[in-house]
Amino acid sequence: MLTLAALIAAGVVAALGHTALGLACLGGALVLGLAAERFVSRRFHAWGYAEREDDLLVRRGVMFSRLSVVPYGRMQFIDVTAGPLERSFGLATVRMHTAAAASDARIPGLDRAEAARLRDRLAELGEAQAAGL
Amino acid sequence: MTSPDGWRRLHPLSPIVRGGRATIGVGILLFLSLLQGRRGSSNSYIELGIAGLVIVLGFVSWIVTRWRIDGDDLRIESGVLRRQSLRFPLSQVQAIDIVRPGLARIFGVAELRLRTGGSSGDTARLAYLASHEAEPLRARLLALAEGAREHEETPDPEAVIEEHVLTTVPTGRLIGSILISDVGIFAESVLAALIVTAVLSPAAAMGVVSAGAVWIFAVLTLVWRRFNQEYRLSLAEATDGLRVRSGLIALSAETIRPGRVQAVRMVEPLLWRALGWCRLEVDLAGKQRSKGEGQAERRPLRTVLPVGSRALAEELLERIVPDRPRVQSPPPRRTLLKSPLRYRMLAWGRSETCVATTSGRIRRVTVWAPLEKVQSLRRVQGPLQRRLQLATIHVDTAGHSVHAAIRDRDSAEADRALADLSELARAERRKKAR
């Protein structure tokens, strides 16, 4: 967003005829863009999940790194959501809910087909290993 | 009051009792206006009309509410415009309470409350039943929940189930503990401040009282409620679960089914520690508050021991979490940099079936969570923790009020603990499933 703002500012200033100021704004936009790119990419690479035999591991976060271990048997339900932005890229978010409100197993930005596969697999495993409260 | 198809109604007086204080108020008002009405004014007819309408509405709400035990479910139907049919599976019942507020005791009725588990867990309320019906019904529901069939001969409903009283809280100690608890001290300082102002300048005191009446009232209510709820609280062990009975004016009898305890916590406030006192609370699954439950009834935690010595608490813990870890290890010294206030309190330990954690800044809170109940495990590491090579493990259970967190351990130790605990929890789940 900041990058975009800087770019627009650069455009406006350049249109007004201040070439030096416009260039400075363009430089700012470039730096911000690179920083944002790095930030987003680190965040992106921090996300990860692994299906183990009995539980699902979900990892996320750069500043606050979190690793959740959610046993399949504890799963209450799964939901797959896709917002407008996600839909336009053919992506979806899978989320596993347990009886504990604090459990945090959300996997965003999955390919639609992968999301469906994961959902079915989790449901199947959850069914097989279900444990009471 | 049983109809041939098994549907039953609540006690006819229930609308009055449910009205609670409002009923008393309306009654008094009506009485007064009747006294005045003798002198003949058209106003009293209107008032009578309104009272009549209220009575009719109460009657209608009573007549449309009915309940029955249907196989393994308890079904409750109510409502006229918005007809509601609720079905509560008895196998999911976490606890059954019999509650009798002051007004209900006058009329000889009692409320039966079933707490069911699950993230959408709701509370089934039968308000109100005749007092003598409530106890056998509770026994029957518990028996059904344990897997007995409905038409099977319930083993003599009149027979009293053997109860073994574990402890009763002495009233003197309860009063003392409330006086030096956080709420108590707050109330006392408010009162002391008031008295001092009153002595110095009575006019100012009047102003303060009239301005802060709501707050003073709220604080006093809080203290009173605590006293009322925990008065003569006794814990007993019966075959169908733990029984907690308590109350001065509003009586309550709770039954916690065996194996439904999600976590236990022991709280030791600063001043209590000097006296060696502590408080034990049990966390159950289910929503923290349900619709229709008033402030007073919104109790996510069950107090098992309002105040008692460490030795007594240990004895009770032995019944609730039998195999609990004996030793708790302190965190590494560098934790002092990250949580200086907590450092002295932090510790954790585990046995094969249970994990224990201690934390707290001013009051010490120790939590025991059976591994069999663990829903998920989380390892969280913040920026400061990463710099110090520390990590926190959260142990999530289906209870909503007790959080077990193994705070600020060495990263390597945390990783090991995470692996160990998930392994042990799996073993516990398997054992239970078999």
Interface residues (C-beta under 8 A of the other chain):
Chain A: D54 D55 M63 F64 S65 R66 L67 S68 V69 V70 P71 G73 R74 Q76 H97 T98 A99 A100 A101 A102 S103 D104 A105 Q129 A131 G132 L133
Chain B: Q92 Q94 G117 G118 S119 R260 A285 K373 V374 Q375 S376 L377 R378 R379 V380 Q381 G382 P383 R386 H394 D396 T397 A398 G399 H400 H403 L418 S422 A425 R426 R429 K432 A433
